[in-house]
Amino acid sequence: MEEEGSGNEVSVSGRARRQRGWWKRGVVETKLNTINMTAWVHKECDIMDEDALLRLQTAWNNPQKKDKCSVCLNDLEQNYWQGTEVGRMGGYGFQGAIFSVDGLCNDGKMGAGRCRFQGVAADKCTRVGREDEGTSSNRPELGVLALQTAALSEDVLLLCDNKAVLRVIKKWVGQEVKATLATAPDANILQEIILLLTQRVREGRTTFLVKVKSHRGEPINERADTLAEEGREISDDDKRWDDRTDRMTFEVRRGNTTVCSVWTNSVRNALRKHAGWAKLQEVRATAARH
C-alpha cells in the first residue's frame, strides 16, 4: 500500500473497507480510503489478467457507503447466518415469503423500501408524501407495510425495525378493539393496512410482523434501508399518500431550522418552552424597573 501526495496530503478514493470493529457491532458501513493501492507481483510474472486488475480497482474505488453481503445457507457459512438475529428466530427456515421493510426520513423527504429474501425481483421503493403536515420515520414505515401486504397470496414473515409502528398495528389486533382512526396521525395509510390484513385473515393467510434491530448487518434489513433511501429521491410527481388533511399546522423552530408539523407532543412542548421563556423575560423586565 502506498500513500499519494507529500507531507500530510492524502488522496482519498473509494470505500473499500468496513469500519474498525464492525464485527462487534454488526455494522456494514464502509469508511473512506485514506490511501491508494499499488499491486505488487512476482518478478517472474510478466502477464497480468487485465480483467482481474479491473475488478480489483473497481472494488477499491467503490463509492457505496455500505458493504454488500448475501445470505448463503450452504456448507459452513450456514452456521453463521443461523446464528444471527433472524436466524435464531427461525426466519431463514420460514416456509413462506420473508420480507424486510424500512422507512427513512431525511432533509424533509420520506422514502420507503421493501425487499424479499432471495427474491430481488420483488424489491420496491416509493416516496411518501404529505410533508406539509410534518415528517417522521413512522409514516414511511407504515407506507411500506401497506405496499407489502398488498397482492400476496402466501404466508408472510415481515421484518421491521420500528417498534412504534408495530405498536400502532397491534392496537387493532383482537376481538374487542377500542382503537380509532380519528386521532391517528397517518390514518389514510393505517386504514389501508387494516383492510389488507383483514382480507388476508379471511383468505386464511398468516402474516407475522417481527421486530428486528436496525443496522446490525442483516442483509435484507440493510437492503430495505438502501431502497428507502432510493425512494426518498423519487420525484414529487410520483409521491404516494400526498393528500392534505384539514388539520392545522404549526411552525416550530429547532436550532437554526424551522419545521412544520400538526399538533403533536413536540409542538406542545415547544409552545410550553416558548411560553415559559416569555414569562421569564416579563418577570426580568419587571424586576429591572424596580
N, C-alpha and C positions, 0 to 999 in steps of 0.2 A: 504494500500500500504506500502511496506517496501523496504528500500534500502539495497542492499547487500554490504558487504565489510565494512571496517572501515575507519574512517577519511574521506579523500576526494576521496577514491577509490569507483567508482560506476560501477556496472555491466550493460553494455548496451546490450539490446537484443530486436531485432524486431522493427517494425514500426507500432504501433497500434493507433496512434493519428494523426490528422491533425495539421497543424501549427496554432499557435495562430492568431486569427483574420482572419481565412480563409474565413469566410462568407462575409467579407467586400470586399475581393479581388477576390472571386470566385475561388480560387485555391484548388486543391485536393491533393497537395503534402503532404506526411506524414513526420513526424520527428522521429528520433531515440528515443526509450525509454531510459530514464536516470535512471529508477528504475525498479525493478522487482515486480511481483504481488503475493500477498497472498490472497487466497479466505477464507473468514470467513462465517460460517454458524451458525444457532441457535443450542444451546446445546442439544436440544431435537431431532435434525435431525441426525439420525445415519446411514442413507443410502444416498449416493450421486450418481447421474447418471454419470457414467464414460464417456458416450458419450458427455454429456454437458460440463464436465470438459475438455475433449479433444478438443472440438470446441473452448472453451474459451482460452485454451492455444495456439491453432493454430492461433487464431486471434491476440493474444498478440505478438506472435513471427513472425508475417507476415513480410517477407523481402521486399515486394513491396514498391517502392518509391511513388506510387500514390494510393489513396483510390479508390476502385471501386464503381461506382454508376450507377444506371439504371433509365431510364425514366418510370414513371408509370402515365398513363393518366386516372386513376380511382380515384373516391372519391376526398378528399380534396387535395391530392398530385397533382392532375391535375392543380390546380390553381398556384402552384409553378412553374411547368415546363412551363406553358403557359406564365409566366412572365419573363422567361429567354430570351436571345437574339434571339435564334432560334424560341422560342415560340411566341414572339412578332411579328416576321416576318411571322407567319403562317406556319412555317416549319413543325411542328408536325401534322398539318392538311393537308399536301400536298397530293394530290391524285396521287401518283406515288411512285417511289423509291427515298429514301432520303439517300445520301451517304456523308461521310466526308472523305477528303483526306489530307494527310500531308507528308512532306518530311523532312529529317534530314541529316545534315552534321556534322560529328564529328570525330576527330582523322584521318582525311584523307579518311574516308569512307562515302558513301552516301546511305541512305536507304529510301524507300518509302512505305507507308501503306495506305490502304483504309478500311473502314468498312461501313456496311449498317445498318440503323436504324431498330431494331427488326429483324435482319437477320444475325446472327453470321456466318452462313454457307458461306456468301459472303465475309467474311474477307480475305484479301490478302495482302502480303507484298513481296517486291523484293529488290534486291541490284542493284543499278545503277552504272554503270562503267564509264570508261574514266577519271579516277582520274589523269592520267599523264598530262592532259591539265588543271588541276586545279579543285577545288571542290567548290561548293556553294549549298545553300539550294534551289535555284531556279530550278536546274537541276532535283533533285529527285521529286520536286513538279510537274514539267511538266511530268516526267515519270509516276507518279501515275495517272495523268489525262488521259494519253494515255491508261493505263490499264483499267481505269474506264469506258471510253466511248466505249470500245470495247464490242461487243456481248450483247448489251442491247436493248430490244425491247419495252421499256416503257418510259414514260416521266420521267425525272430525275432532281432532285434538288441536286446540288453539293455544299457542304460547304467547303470553302478553306480559310485558314488563312494567305495566302501570297498574298498581294496586287500587288506586282511586276509581279507575274505570270499571274494574271488576266489582267493586263495592256498589257502584251505581246499578249495574245489571243485576246483582244479587238481590236487590230490593224487590225485584219483580218475580222472583222465584218462589213458588209455593201456592197454596190454595187460598189463603186469606191475605192477599197483597193489599197493603194500605198506601203504596206509593202513588204519586200523581205526577203527571207531565206538566201541570200548571206552573210549578216552581222550578222545573228542570231547566238549566241554562242552555242545554243542547237538545231540546225536546224534539226538534224535527228529525235529528239523526237517531235519537233513542227510540222514537216511535217505529222507525224502520227496523231497528234491531229486534224489538219486541215482537213485531209481526212476523219477521223471518224466523225467529227462534220458535214461535208458536206453531208456524207452519211445519217446521222440521219435526217438532214433537208429534204432531198429528200424523205425519208420514212415517213415524217410527224410527227416525234418525236421531242418533245421540250426538250431543255437542258438549265437549269438555273444554272449559276455559281454565287455564292453569297459569299461575303467576310464576315467572322466572326472573332471575336477577339480570339487570341490564349491563351491557358492556363487560361480559365475563368470558368472551371468546367463543360463545356458542355460535357456530357458523350461520344457522338460519336466523338467529336473532340479529346478528351483525348485518346480514344481508337485508333484512327488513329495515334496519336503521338506514342503510345506504339508499334503499328505494324511497324511504320517506324523505330523504334529502333531495333526491331527484324529483319527487312530487312537489316539493316546495318551490322548485324552479319552473314549474309549468306556468304558462301564461295566464293572465287574468281571464281571458275569454273561455278557458276550459275549466274554471273552478266549479266545484260542486257544493251544494248546500250553502248558497250565497245569498238567499233571500233574507232581507232585513225583517226584524220584528218591530212591534210598536213600543218596545221598552226604551226608557230614557237612557242616555249615555252620559258619562261624566269624564272629564279630563283630569287626570291625576299626574302631578309632576314627580318624577322619580330621578333624583340627581339632576343631570343636565338634559334629560329627555322627558317628553310628555306623552303619556299613553292614554288611550280612550278605552272605556270599559262600561258595561252595565253595572247595576248595583250589586256589589259583592262585599265580602268581608274586608277585602283590601281597600275598597273605596270607603267603606265605613271607618276603618281605622285611620285612613288618610285624612278624612274630614275631622275626626276627633283630634288628630295631631295638630292640624292647622288651627282648629278652634282653640285648643289649649295654648298654642303659641300666640294667637291673637289676644287671648285673655291675659297672658303673661306680659305682653307688650303694654296693654292697657294699665295693668297694675304698676308696672315700672314707671310709666308716664305720670300716673297719679302721685306716686311716691316722690318723683323728681320735683313736682310742683310744691310739695310740702317740705 
